[in-house]
Amino acid sequence: MDSRRVNPVIGEYFDKKISEGKHYNTARCAAAKKLIRIIWSVEKNKRPFQIPE
């Protein structure tokens, strides 16, 4: 499943990288790295991820 469709935080970040002129694969890797940082933070802090409004 594509995390950009499920998680608006990742989708917005990906779109931001594309609008900056980054190549598709570069933007995809940057979005994956952001997702990894979110997962690490959730595990470290033992709190559920909440999508900001």
Stockholm file with secondary structure:
# STOCKHOLM 1.0

chainA/1-53         MDSRRVNPVIGEYFDKKISEGKHYNTARCAAAKKLIRIIWSVEKNKRPFQIPE
#=GR chainA/1-53 SS CCHHHHCHHHHHHHHHHHHTTCCHHHHHHHHHHHHHHHHHHHHHHTCCCCCCC
#=GC SS_cons        CCHHHHCHHHHHHHHHHHHTTCCHHHHHHHHHHHHHHHHHHHHHHTCCCCCCC
//
